[in-house]
Amino acid sequence: MVVDDLIIPALIAGVTAAIYGGYAYLTGKLTTPGEPFVPEKLIGTVIVSFGVGIAMSYAGMPVEQTTFYGVLITIGAVEAGQKIVKPFFNWLRKMFDVPIPTLFGKK
């Protein structure tokens, strides 16, 4: 049945990942040292972790602590990359005083 084969394992994976995410936040593995406890960040981390666990389940990945942290590190790297690239493009916009697409010959 669909419920037994897909839904229940995905929910279990989501709950497992949510526990891993909450644990990682509470132990400081996902925060900056000395950062104060913020309940909204914990709740957000648990919700995102639940979704990541479901996605990992549907992708056929095992929802284990090391695999889960690897996925979270990848998400964090993408976020950090976006935060680095955005100021660079803002600098280019200011330097050339033109929209970014026109810098590359597109209109």
Sequence and secondary structure as in RCSB ss.txt:
>XXXX:A:sequence
MVVDDLIIPALIAGVTAAIYGGYAYLTGKLTTPGEPFVPEKLIGTVIVSFGVGIAMSYAGMPVEQTTFYGVLITI
GAVEAGQKIVKPFFNWLRKMFDVPIPTLFGKK
>XXXX:A:secstr
 HIIIIIHHHHHHHHHHHHHHHHHHHTTTTS TT    HHHHHHHHHHHHHHHHHHHHTT    HHHHHHHHHHH
HHHHHHHHHHHHHHHHHHHHHTS HHHHTT  
